[in-house]
Amino acid sequence: METGPKTREIDISQFVFLPSCLTNLVESHSIPSGSFEQALYDAVRKRIDAPIEEGGFGGNQSFGLEYSDERRFIGSTPFLQFLVDETLEPYHARTALLSDLQDIRVLQAVEDKYFVDCRELVLCGTNKGYGGNIPIFRELAEYVGDLSVPVRISGLRVIAWPEDETGYKLKLFPKEDFKVTQDDRLDAKWDQYKFTKTDSDGMPSDLTKDGPGRTWFTSDERISRLCLLGDLGLYSYWDRLDDSGSYGRVVVVGAASDFSA
C-alpha cells in the first residue's frame, strides 16, 4: 500500500539551459552544482564504468572523475571534458572552449579554488614529453599535418582503445566540428609571459615579458592540455592527460544558437 508520493528520477533531460548575458554560460550552472551536478555525475559515471562492448570504458581511471557517494562532480582531464561534452550535446550544452574560460563569472568561480581544462589540446612538432602520449599524438598528428607551428585542436571525441598498451587505452578522433588552429603564441618562447587581454579565441593578446597581469605558460612538449588554474594563469604545458585532482571541475556552456530569437 502506497503511503506517499514517489520520488521522481532526475536526469539531464529535465534541465533547461538559459542564456547568459556574456557568453551564454548556463545560468547558475557555470560549474555544475546541486541536482544538476548529481545528474551529470550519474550519466558520466555510468558511461565510464560500462563495459567496453556496451559502448563504455570499462572503468578506465584516465578520465579522472572521482568516485563520490554524494555524486559530486569532481575532477578535470581533457578526456573528461570530451566525454562530458558528448553527454551534454544532445541537451544543447557543451563543455568550455578556451574562449569560454575568459568569462568573468568563470574567472571569479575558479579563482583560488579550482582548475578547469577546456575541450582543446595543444600539439607541437617535437619528440618531448610524457611517453604515454605517443599513441594519441601519432593518431592526431595524421589529422593535423603541418606542425612547424604549434596548433590548438578542438572537436574531438573519446572512445575506448583497449589495444593500446603504452598509453591511456583511450583514443581521440575528430568529429564534424574538428578545428585546427596554428598559433605561434603556443610556442615555448612565450613561456611565463604576462597578459591582461585575450582575443575572441581566448588567447592572450598583449603578451609582455615583465608586465603586469596573468601568466601564460607554454612548453615544447609534443602534446599538452590547455587549462585555467586557480591563479588565473593559462597553462599549455601540462602533458599528463590523465592527471586530475580534487580541485578539478568542468564548466558547462549553453549553445548560443539555441537561444536566438
Secondary structure per residue as TSV (DSSP state, phi and psi in degrees):
chain	resnum	aa	ss	phi	psi
A	1	M	-	360.0	126.6
A	2	E	-	-76.8	135.9
A	3	T	-	-112.9	-2.2
A	4	G	S	-170.9	173.2
A	5	P	-	-67.9	148.4
A	6	K	-	-78.4	146.6
A	7	T	-	-76.2	127.2
A	8	R	-	-79.5	134.2
A	9	E	-	-66.5	138.9
A	10	I	-	-109.3	127.2
A	11	D	-	-136.4	175.3
A	12	I	G	-61.1	-32.5
A	13	S	G	-63.2	-16.1
A	14	Q	G	-89.7	1.7
A	15	F	-	-101.6	144.8
A	16	V	-	-109.9	128.2
A	17	F	-	-95.5	118.9
A	18	L	-	-98.8	150.7
A	19	P	-	-71.3	148.8
A	20	S	-	-98.2	155.0
A	21	C	T	-74.0	-7.6
A	22	L	T	-109.4	-74.9
A	23	T	T	-129.6	32.6
A	24	N	-	59.5	31.3
A	25	L	B	-66.2	144.6
A	26	V	-	-60.1	123.6
A	27	E	T	-58.4	130.8
A	28	S	T	65.0	0.6
A	29	H	-	-125.0	30.8
A	30	S	S	-52.4	-49.3
A	31	I	S	-111.9	118.6
A	32	P	-	-52.4	140.4
A	33	S	-	-148.6	168.6
A	34	G	H	61.2	-143.8
A	35	S	H	-68.8	-29.1
A	36	F	H	-66.3	-42.0
A	37	E	H	-57.7	-42.9
A	38	Q	H	-66.4	-41.9
A	39	A	H	-64.4	-40.4
A	40	L	H	-65.6	-42.8
A	41	Y	H	-57.8	-47.7
A	42	D	H	-59.4	-45.8
A	43	A	H	-65.2	-44.8
A	44	V	H	-75.1	-40.5
A	45	R	H	-60.5	-41.9
A	46	K	H	-61.7	-42.3
A	47	R	H	-67.1	-42.9
A	48	I	H	-62.8	-41.7
A	49	D	H	-83.6	-13.9
A	50	A	S	-65.2	149.5
A	51	P	-	-58.8	147.8
A	52	I	G	-59.7	-39.1
A	53	E	G	-68.4	-11.0
A	54	E	G	-106.0	15.5
A	55	G	T	89.5	8.1
A	56	G	S	-97.8	-157.5
A	57	F	-	-128.3	11.0
A	58	G	T	60.2	29.6
A	59	G	T	77.2	19.8
A	60	N	-	-53.4	124.1
A	61	Q	G	-81.9	-5.3
A	62	S	G	-69.9	-12.8
A	63	F	G	-71.6	-28.2
A	64	G	-	80.0	10.1
A	65	L	-	-80.0	118.8
A	66	E	-	-70.2	142.5
A	67	Y	-	-70.2	135.4
A	68	S	-	-143.9	119.0
A	69	D	T	-64.3	-27.6
A	70	E	T	-86.8	-0.2
A	71	R	-	59.5	42.1
A	72	R	-	-81.5	138.7
A	73	F	-	-92.5	93.3
A	74	I	-	-121.0	126.0
A	75	G	-	133.4	156.9
A	76	S	-	-157.9	123.5
A	77	T	-	-143.2	162.1
A	78	P	H	-57.7	-39.4
A	79	F	H	-58.7	-43.0
A	80	L	H	-66.0	-40.6
A	81	Q	H	-60.5	-43.4
A	82	F	H	-65.5	-39.7
A	83	L	H	-70.0	-42.2
A	84	V	H	-63.9	-38.8
A	85	D	H	-59.0	-45.8
A	86	E	H	-63.0	-37.9
A	87	T	H	-66.1	-38.4
A	88	L	H	-86.9	-23.6
A	89	E	G	-55.4	-39.4
A	90	P	G	-63.8	-17.6
A	91	Y	G	-103.2	19.3
A	92	H	T	64.3	40.7
A	93	A	E	-143.1	159.1
A	94	R	E	-140.4	168.5
A	95	T	E	-85.8	169.5
A	96	A	-	-78.8	141.5
A	97	L	-	-86.0	171.1
A	98	L	G	-57.5	-38.9
A	99	S	G	-61.8	-34.5
A	100	D	G	-68.1	-29.0
A	101	L	G	-73.4	-6.9
A	102	Q	G	-92.1	-2.3
A	103	D	S	-60.4	138.2
A	104	I	H	-60.5	-34.7
A	105	R	H	-69.3	-34.6
A	106	V	H	-67.4	-45.1
A	107	L	H	-58.5	-42.2
A	108	Q	H	-68.0	-36.7
A	109	A	H	-71.1	-34.4
A	110	V	H	-85.6	-31.3
A	111	E	T	-53.4	124.5
A	112	D	T	63.1	15.0
A	113	K	T	-129.7	-48.5
A	114	Y	-	-133.4	176.2
A	115	F	E	-133.6	150.5
A	116	V	E	-138.4	125.7
A	117	D	E	-81.1	152.2
A	118	C	E	-100.4	168.1
A	119	R	E	-85.7	53.6
A	120	E	E	-140.3	157.6
A	121	L	E	-130.9	161.0
A	122	V	E	-115.0	131.0
A	123	L	E	-118.7	137.8
A	124	C	-	-126.2	151.6
A	125	G	S	-85.2	58.6
A	126	T	S	-129.4	175.0
A	127	N	S	-112.6	26.4
A	128	K	-	-100.2	157.3
A	129	G	S	110.0	-175.6
A	130	Y	-	-61.1	127.1
A	131	G	G	-64.2	-27.5
A	132	G	G	-65.5	-13.1
A	133	N	G	-82.9	-12.4
A	134	I	H	-57.9	-46.1
A	135	P	H	-58.6	-45.2
A	136	I	H	-67.9	-41.9
A	137	F	H	-59.1	-46.4
A	138	R	H	-60.4	-41.6
A	139	E	H	-63.9	-48.2
A	140	L	H	-69.3	-36.2
A	141	A	H	-60.6	-30.0
A	142	E	H	-65.5	-34.1
A	143	Y	H	-78.6	-30.0
A	144	V	H	-80.8	-46.9
A	145	G	-	84.4	-108.7
A	146	D	-	-68.3	119.4
A	147	L	-	-120.0	26.6
A	148	S	S	-66.6	-25.0
A	149	V	S	-122.4	137.6
A	150	P	-	-56.4	150.5
A	151	V	E	-127.8	152.3
A	152	R	E	-101.4	138.2
A	153	I	E	-128.5	140.9
A	154	S	E	-139.1	175.8
A	155	G	E	77.9	50.5
A	156	L	E	-118.3	149.0
A	157	R	E	-119.4	145.7
A	158	V	E	-107.2	135.5
A	159	I	E	-134.5	161.9
A	160	A	E	-69.7	144.2
A	161	W	-	-139.2	70.9
A	162	P	T	-63.1	-20.1
A	163	E	T	-74.2	-16.1
A	164	D	-	-69.9	119.7
A	165	E	S	-103.7	-8.8
A	166	T	S	-122.6	-7.9
A	167	G	S	-115.6	-134.2
A	168	Y	-	-98.3	-1.1
A	169	K	S	60.3	30.7
A	170	L	E	-132.8	144.6
A	171	K	E	-120.4	142.9
A	172	L	E	-112.8	132.0
A	173	F	E	-140.2	155.2
A	174	P	E	-68.1	143.6
A	175	K	E	-102.3	-172.7
A	176	E	E	-66.7	-22.3
A	177	D	E	-100.1	22.2
A	178	F	E	-57.8	133.5
A	179	K	E	-139.9	135.8
A	180	V	E	-120.5	127.8
A	181	T	E	-129.5	114.0
A	182	Q	E	-74.2	139.0
A	183	D	-	-156.5	116.1
A	184	D	G	-62.2	-23.4
A	185	R	G	-66.5	-12.6
A	186	L	G	-84.1	-6.7
A	187	D	S	-67.5	149.4
A	188	A	G	-61.6	-20.3
A	189	K	G	-65.2	-17.8
A	190	W	G	-95.0	6.7
A	191	D	T	-58.2	129.1
A	192	Q	T	68.8	20.4
A	193	Y	E	-73.3	159.4
A	194	K	E	-104.0	155.6
A	195	F	E	-151.9	155.5
A	196	T	S	-124.7	-9.6
A	197	K	-	-132.8	154.8
A	198	T	B	-129.6	154.9
A	199	D	-	-89.2	-171.3
A	200	S	T	-66.1	-19.1
A	201	D	T	-91.2	-0.5
A	202	G	S	87.5	3.6
A	203	M	-	-85.5	145.3
A	204	P	B	-55.6	134.1
A	205	S	S	-115.2	-2.8
A	206	D	S	-137.8	52.3
A	207	L	-	-63.3	130.9
A	208	T	B	-137.6	149.4
A	209	K	S	-72.3	-39.8
A	210	D	S	-124.3	15.0
A	211	G	-	-80.1	-179.0
A	212	P	S	-80.4	173.4
A	213	G	S	114.5	-165.8
A	214	R	E	-79.8	167.4
A	215	T	E	-110.4	138.8
A	216	W	E	-107.4	117.6
A	217	F	E	-108.0	127.2
A	218	T	-	-132.0	171.1
A	219	S	-	-153.8	178.9
A	220	D	-	-115.2	28.6
A	221	E	-	-77.3	150.0
A	222	R	S	-60.1	-33.2
A	223	I	E	-149.2	140.7
A	224	S	E	-153.1	163.6
A	225	R	E	-79.5	170.4
A	226	L	E	-134.9	109.9
A	227	C	E	-147.3	163.2
A	228	L	E	-108.9	127.5
A	229	L	-	-106.8	173.3
A	230	G	T	-63.3	-21.2
A	231	D	T	-82.2	2.8
A	232	L	-	69.0	11.4
A	233	G	-	-73.9	154.7
A	234	L	E	-104.0	128.4
A	235	Y	E	-118.3	125.6
A	236	S	-	-127.1	31.9
A	237	Y	-	-122.0	9.5
A	238	W	-	-87.8	105.5
A	239	D	-	-97.7	-7.8
A	240	R	-	-84.6	106.7
A	241	L	T	-76.4	-10.5
A	242	D	T	-107.2	6.7
A	243	D	-	-82.6	120.4
A	244	S	-	-129.4	-157.6
A	245	G	-	166.0	172.0
A	246	S	T	-69.0	-13.4
A	247	Y	T	-94.6	-1.2
A	248	G	E	-76.4	143.0
A	249	R	E	-144.7	167.5
A	250	V	-	-112.8	153.9
A	251	V	-	-115.7	129.7
A	252	V	E	-103.0	133.7
A	253	V	E	-122.9	130.0
A	254	G	E	-75.7	142.5
A	255	A	-	-72.9	117.3
A	256	A	G	-58.5	-38.3
A	257	S	G	-63.9	-21.7
A	258	D	G	-78.3	-6.8
A	259	F	G	-117.5	10.2
A	260	S	-	-71.3	147.4
A	261	A	-	-72.2	360.0
